[in-house]
Amino acid sequence: MPESYTHFLQHPVFKVIAELSKTHSQEVYVVGGFVRDCFLGRPCKDIDIVVVGDGPAFASHVAHKLKVKNLALFARYGTAHFKYKDIDVEFVGARKESYSEDSRKPATSPGTLNDDQLRRDFTINALAFSLNEDTYGTLMDPFHGMQDLSKGILKTPQDPSITYSDDPLRMLRAIRFAAQLNFQIAAPSIEAIYTHRERIRIVSMERISTELNKIMLSTKPSRGFYLLLHTGLLPLIFPELVALCGTETVNGHSHKDNFDHTLEVLDNLCEKSDHLWLRWAALLHDIAKPATKRYEPHHGWTFHGHEELGARMVPKIFNHLRLPLDHKMKYVQKLVRLHLRPIALVKGNVTDSAIRRLLADAGDDIDDLMLLCNSDITSKNEFKVKRYRKNFDLVTEKLKIVEEKDRIRNFQPPITGEYIMDVYGLGPCAQIGILKTKIKDAILEGEISNSMEDAKMLMIKLAEEMGLSAVKDI
């Protein structure tokens, strides 16, 4: 007798579905990610229900029984969805699928449970639990998904060439699952992805970026990006990253492979933070190195200005990948632009002035910037890494001391342009900008304190030197 897994089906929604399955003589199963994650011990708040018959009609019965008012019906696609307490529940009628060459949207027709499992992307996602009275909790596994789950391998239920050619988004899903679950992709699948890689062009960039973000949020994103590179997908969706690959040697001097270095930095950061956009900053921090690479006989390989050019590349990359062009993009751009500043302090003298300027420019993102830069300390020379990290700790401590003493974070000079215009009876002019800049620089250089009193005294002195006379009391 098949083993029952009723202990995984404790949520009240399953009880209601089972009751209605009997009442309406309807075959019903929970399939896919929920079943997979039960065996992996991963939390899952999405439940996919397959109904052998009319999925939306059955969903209406379930919603009515549960007193759910937010049922969404999609008759055109034969699906329905609602949220119940802490879970999202989606219903679909069991179906067969067929695809055309120029679209990943299938033509569908009613089918059996086995037909529906066959159309799924991977055997581990084709697992199903019966919700029917006679077989409640029984595992339905026609494609040996449990075997693949135990081996940590991703296989397709049918010929992988058919699976990936029909819906090329599945190529990215394979790589995403490999990164998330630390699974191997079966060799025939790897070959099929490489063979059909050009099919990725029919997938919208929004869907591609959704998968990229999930790879970015995995424990070790480098695994996903190396798979994207080796399957030939990365050049098609993210050529700027591929340009980082490789080394070059001139006169016995070689530079490091910046693709490998970037992924090492990204993995380092992921051990410290799950902040998606900070991870994107790590991925893009050296993105302009190929464009700025130069060999100088007395200095070796240089990448002068790569931080500034990289910051200018960020909006174009975000636009191409259909990533948000709002404050998230500006945050990534800012960190790419500033990522060398703490490293420069580690290498040189850590002056209060340099610390103040870094705090002023980084603002509330200083802690994230320091995480990024700490992750950027990579070398095969362990002694060199230890020395850098020791110096980096000194910079971090200095940041805290200066911040507490001078209150420079998110710094704005006490004297505003409007105040200067009011005191000296001026309209907008170059003299105002000169006064503001000199006052700001004096504070950042530690020549005066970050206070209104000291700023006013310096303003009066500078204004007199410029021949300006106050028109009201200061």
Sequence and secondary structure as in RCSB ss.txt:
>XXXX:A:sequence
MPESYTHFLQHPVFKVIAELSKTHSQEVYVVGGFVRDCFLGRPCKDIDIVVVGDGPAFASHVAHKLKVKNLALFA
RYGTAHFKYKDIDVEFVGARKESYSEDSRKPATSPGTLNDDQLRRDFTINALAFSLNEDTYGTLMDPFHGMQDLS
KGILKTPQDPSITYSDDPLRMLRAIRFAAQLNFQIAAPSIEAIYTHRERIRIVSMERISTELNKIMLSTKPSRGF
YLLLHTGLLPLIFPELVALCGTETVNGHSHKDNFDHTLEVLDNLCEKSDHLWLRWAALLHDIAKPATKRYEPHHG
WTFHGHEELGARMVPKIFNHLRLPLDHKMKYVQKLVRLHLRPIALVKGNVTDSAIRRLLADAGDDIDDLMLLCNS
DITSKNEFKVKRYRKNFDLVTEKLKIVEEKDRIRNFQPPITGEYIMDVYGLGPCAQIGILKTKIKDAILEGEISN
SMEDAKMLMIKLAEEMGLSAVKDI
>XXXX:A:secstr
   B GGG  SHHHHHHHHHHHHTT EEEEETHHHHHHHHT    EEEEEEES HHHHHHHHHHHHT    EEET
TTTEEEEEETTEEEEEEE EEEE  TT S  EEEE  HHHHHHTSS GGGS EEE SGGGTTBEE TT HHHHHH
HTEE  SS HHHHHHH THHHHHHHHHHHHHT EE HHHHHHHHHTGGGGGGS HHHHHHHHHHHHTSS HHHHH
HHHHHTT HHHH HHHHTT    EETTEE   HHHHHHHHHHHHHTT   HHHHHHHHHTTTTHHHH EEETTTE
EE TTHHHHHHHHHHHHHHHTT   SHHHHHHHHHHHHTTHHHHHHHS   HHHHHHHHHHHGGGHHHHHHHHHH
T   S HHHHHHHHHHHHHHHHHHHHHHHHH  TT   SS HHHHHHHHT  S HHHHHHHHHHHHHHHTTSS S
SHHHHHHHHHHHHHHTT   SS  
